[in-house]
């Protein structure tokens, strides 16, 4: 009820929605029942964050301040300020789902760093996150930007941990966040009949709820007319395979969330969905791709993570993409437009 009342107002505070969201969360115990990893944090266990320094170390997270969001409010009628958008070197991006060494998230971090952004990457997989951090420190292209990237271990299906990501980004890089890319997600095939309900709930908790939590937490820090949110959906929002109900529903939900937020945040933040198709995130598996795999795509090849990164970077440019909001961008080499006939 708190959320619905807040949304009816033409001007409202992000904290009102967030506090209502926390109330719902406390009732259904998302942080206990639904976790990105198969080994969720036990009750009372401290979350850990990874800090960029000469000697990497793990530090206990700070306590949640329920009053912090209340000091930041925004109006849905805020005037766009595209002309005064800062250069990339003064812009900050938060990207979730970055731990996989060859995944879309890591490539997104690399692409935004290479183009001057300060980047906060978040993932639940602590060990993989530290490995990815180490690779960035050694990367010849972005290693000179070691003071411009920062990684946080967190489970976005818990709104308290989602808020912690934003809090640490503000603490590290200052008072504004210009880009949020909700890339974190799980597939969780619904194969075992006895686990179908849990698999569905877990997938929605991460892929859809987590994206919403991150959005609500970051909004108070997004400058009007200079900010962009991207939800990483999938062509599975448009077409499906057996036993993928949770994944398909979560990705379709991200498309709905995108256009709903685009209207709610009109004049302040642009929101779009990106729907990748077949993206080869395993370069070592290139040899396993058959010629017909490439030929199946009207574009003549299977996609690569850089294809997605280039699109996202364009959509986050408030000057070049300032008239684009509430849209779904399918990036699949034309595959979903291809008619399929039985042989």
C-alpha positions in Angstrom: 0.0 0.0 0.0 2.9 2.4 0.8 4.3 1.8 -2.7 1.0 2.4 -4.4 0.2 5.6 -2.6 3.7 6.9 -3.4 3.3 6.1 -7.1 0.0 8.0 -7.3 1.8 11.3 -6.4 3.2 13.4 -9.2 6.1 14.3 -7.0 7.5 11.8 -4.5 10.6 10.8 -2.7 12.7 7.8 -3.6 12.9 6.9 0.0 9.1 6.5 0.3 9.1 3.8 -2.3 12.3 2.2 -0.9 10.9 2.1 2.6 7.7 0.5 1.3 9.9 -2.0 -0.6 11.8 -2.8 2.6 8.6 -3.5 4.4 7.5 -6.0 1.8 11.0 -7.5 1.9 10.8 -8.0 5.6 7.5 -9.9 5.2 8.6 -12.3 2.6 12.2 -12.7 3.8 13.8 -12.4 0.4 17.3 -12.1 1.7 17.0 -15.5 3.4 15.0 -17.4 0.8 16.4 -16.0 -2.4 20.1 -15.6 -3.1 22.1 -15.4 -6.3 24.5 -18.0 -5.1 23.7 -21.5 -4.1 25.3 -20.7 -0.7 23.5 -17.6 0.6 24.8 -15.7 3.5 23.7 -17.2 6.8 21.8 -15.0 9.3 24.0 -12.4 10.9 27.0 -13.1 8.5 28.7 -9.9 7.4 28.8 -9.1 3.7 32.2 -8.5 2.2 33.5 -5.9 -0.2 36.6 -5.9 -2.4 38.7 -2.8 -2.2 41.1 -1.7 -4.9 44.5 -1.3 -3.3 48.0 -2.6 -3.6 47.1 -5.2 -1.2 43.5 -6.5 -1.7 41.6 -7.0 1.4 38.1 -7.7 2.6 36.3 -5.3 4.8 33.0 -5.7 6.7 30.2 -3.7 5.3 28.8 -0.7 7.1 25.4 -0.9 8.8 22.3 0.1 6.8 21.2 3.7 7.5 17.4 3.7 7.0 17.3 7.5 7.1 19.9 8.2 4.4 17.6 8.0 1.4 15.2 10.4 3.1 17.6 13.3 2.6 17.4 12.9 -1.2 14.2 13.6 -3.1 13.4 14.1 -6.8 10.5 15.3 -8.9 9.2 13.5 -11.9 8.8 16.8 -13.6 12.5 17.8 -13.2 13.8 19.6 -16.2 16.2 17.8 -18.5 19.8 19.2 -18.4 21.4 17.4 -21.4 23.5 20.4 -22.4 25.4 20.4 -19.1 26.1 16.7 -19.1 29.6 16.1 -17.7 32.3 14.4 -19.8 32.9 10.7 -19.3 35.8 11.4 -16.9 33.3 13.0 -14.5 30.7 10.3 -14.8 30.2 7.2 -12.7 28.5 3.9 -13.7 27.3 1.0 -11.6 27.3 -2.3 -13.4 26.0 -5.5 -11.8 26.9 -9.1 -12.7 30.6 -8.5 -13.5 32.5 -11.4 -12.0 32.5 -13.8 -15.0 35.9 -13.3 -16.7 34.5 -13.4 -20.2 30.9 -12.4 -19.6 29.0 -9.3 -20.8 29.3 -7.6 -17.4 33.1 -7.7 -17.4 33.2 -6.4 -21.0 30.9 -3.6 -20.0 33.2 -2.5 -17.2 36.2 -2.6 -19.5 34.4 -0.6 -22.2 33.2 2.1 -19.8 36.6 2.4 -18.1 38.3 2.6 -21.5 36.1 5.5 -22.4 36.9 7.4 -19.2 34.1 6.5 -16.7 34.5 5.7 -13.1 33.0 2.2 -12.6 31.6 0.3 -9.6 31.1 -3.4 -10.4 29.1 -5.7 -8.2 28.6 -9.4 -8.1 27.8 -12.1 -5.5 30.7 -14.4 -6.5 33.5 -13.2 -4.2 36.4 -15.3 -5.5 35.6 -14.7 -9.2 35.2 -11.0 -8.4 38.7 -10.8 -7.0 40.1 -12.6 -10.0 38.4 -10.2 -12.3 39.7 -7.3 -10.3 43.2 -8.7 -10.6 42.9 -8.9 -14.4 41.8 -5.3 -14.6 44.9 -4.3 -12.6 47.1 -6.1 -15.1 45.1 -5.1 -18.3 47.4 -2.8 -20.4 44.4 -0.8 -21.6 42.8 0.0 -18.3 45.4 -0.6 -15.6 46.2 3.1 -15.6 42.6 3.5 -14.4 43.1 1.5 -11.2 41.8 4.4 -9.1 38.7 4.6 -11.3 37.2 1.1 -10.7 35.9 -0.5 -7.6 34.3 -3.9 -6.9 31.6 -4.8 -4.3 30.5 -8.2 -3.3 26.8 -8.1 -2.8 23.5 -10.1 -3.4 21.1 -7.7 -5.2 18.1 -9.9 -4.4 18.4 -8.4 -0.9 17.5 -4.6 -1.0 19.8 -3.9 1.9 22.8 -5.2 0.0 21.6 -3.4 -3.1 21.6 -0.2 -1.2 25.1 -1.0 0.1 26.4 -1.1 -3.4 25.1 2.4 -4.0 26.4 3.7 -0.7 29.9 2.4 -1.4 29.8 3.9 -4.9 29.0 7.3 -3.4 31.6 7.0 -0.7 34.3 6.0 -3.3 33.5 8.4 -6.2 31.4 11.2 -4.9 27.8 12.3 -4.9 26.5 11.5 -8.4 25.8 8.3 -10.4 25.0 8.7 -14.0 24.6 5.1 -15.3 23.1 1.9 -13.9 23.3 -1.2 -15.9 21.4 -4.1 -14.3 23.3 -7.0 -15.9 23.2 -9.5 -13.0 21.1 -12.6 -13.6 20.7 -16.3 -13.3 19.2 -18.9 -15.6 18.2 -21.6 -13.1 16.5 -24.1 -15.5 13.2 -25.5 -14.0 14.0 -29.2 -14.6 13.1 -30.9 -11.3 9.4 -30.9 -10.7 9.8 -30.7 -6.9 12.0 -27.6 -7.2 10.0 -25.7 -9.9 8.4 -23.2 -7.5 11.6 -22.4 -5.7 13.6 -22.1 -9.0 11.0 -19.7 -10.3 11.0 -17.5 -7.2 14.8 -17.5 -7.0 15.1 -16.4 -10.6 12.6 -13.6 -10.2 14.3 -12.5 -7.0 17.6 -11.9 -8.7 16.7 -11.0 -12.3 13.7 -8.8 -11.8 13.5 -7.8 -8.1 17.2 -7.1 -7.9 17.0 -4.8 -10.9 14.2 -2.9 -9.3 16.0 -2.6 -5.9 19.1 -1.3 -7.6 17.1 1.3 -9.5 15.3 2.6 -6.4 18.5 2.8 -4.5 20.4 4.7 -7.1 17.7 7.2 -8.2 18.4 9.9 -5.5 21.9 10.2 -6.8 21.1 10.5 -10.6 21.4 14.0 -12.0 18.3 15.0 -14.1 18.8 14.8 -17.8 22.2 13.3 -17.5 21.4 9.8 -16.3 20.5 6.4 -17.8 19.3 3.0 -16.5 19.7 -0.1 -18.7 18.0 -3.4 -17.8 19.7 -6.3 -19.4 16.8 -8.4 -20.6 17.0 -11.1 -23.3 15.4 -12.4 -26.5 13.9 -15.0 -24.1 11.4 -12.2 -23.2 10.1 -12.8 -26.8 10.6 -16.5 -27.4 11.2 -19.5 -25.2 12.4 -23.0 -24.8 11.0 -25.7 -22.4 11.6 -25.3 -18.7 12.6 -21.6 -18.8 9.5 -20.1 -17.3 11.3 -18.2 -14.6 14.0 -16.8 -16.9 11.5 -15.8 -19.6 9.1 -14.2 -17.1 12.0 -12.3 -15.4 13.3 -11.0 -18.7 9.9 -10.0 -19.9 9.4 -8.3 -16.6 12.5 -6.2 -17.2 11.0 -5.0 -20.4 7.8 -3.9 -18.6 9.9 -2.4 -15.8 11.8 -0.4 -18.4 8.9 1.3 -20.0 7.1 1.9 -16.7 10.1 3.5 -15.2 10.7 5.6 -18.3 7.3 7.1 -17.8 7.6 7.5 -14.1 11.0 9.2 -14.4 10.2 11.2 -17.5 12.3 14.4 -17.6 14.9 13.0 -15.2 16.3 9.6 -16.1 16.1 7.6 -19.4 15.4 3.9 -19.0 15.8 1.3 -21.7 16.0 -2.5 -22.0 18.6 -4.4 -24.0 17.7 -7.8 -25.3 20.7 -9.8 -26.3 20.3 -13.0 -28.4 23.0 -15.6 -28.9 26.1 -13.9 -27.5 29.3 -16.1 -27.3 30.7 -15.3 -23.9 33.3 -18.1 -24.1 36.1 -17.2 -26.5 37.7 -20.6 -25.9 34.6 -22.1 -27.3 34.8 -20.4 -30.7 36.1 -23.5 -32.3 32.9 -25.3 -31.1 30.7 -23.0 -33.1 29.6 -24.5 -36.4 29.4 -22.6 -39.6 25.7 -23.1 -39.5 25.5 -21.4 -36.1 26.9 -18.2 -37.7 24.9 -18.6 -40.9 21.7 -18.9 -38.9 21.9 -15.2 -38.1 21.0 -12.8 -40.9 24.0 -10.7 -39.7 26.3 -13.7 -40.6 27.7 -14.4 -37.2 27.1 -15.2 -33.6 27.2 -12.1 -31.3 30.1 -11.2 -28.9 30.0 -9.2 -25.7 31.5 -6.1 -27.3 28.4 -5.9 -29.5 26.3 -5.4 -26.3 28.8 -3.0 -24.8 28.8 -0.7 -27.8 25.0 -0.5 -27.7 24.9 0.2 -24.0 27.5 2.9 -24.1 25.6 4.6 -26.9 22.3 4.5 -24.9 24.1 6.0 -21.9 25.2 9.0 -23.9 22.7 11.7 -23.0 23.6 13.9 -25.9 23.5 11.3 -28.7 20.7 9.1 -27.2 18.8 11.8 -25.3 15.6 11.2 -27.2 15.6 7.4 -26.5 13.7 6.1 -23.5 11.3 3.4 -22.7 12.5 1.2 -25.6 13.5 -2.4 -26.1 16.7 -2.9 -28.1 17.0 -6.4 -29.6 20.6 -7.2 -30.4 20.5 -10.7 -32.0 21.9 -10.4 -35.5 18.3 -10.5 -36.8 17.6 -14.0 -35.5 14.2 -13.2 -34.0 13.0 -11.8 -37.3 13.7 -14.9 -39.2 10.8 -17.2 -40.2 11.3 -20.8 -39.2 9.5 -23.6 -41.1 9.4 -27.3 -40.3 11.8 -29.4 -42.4 
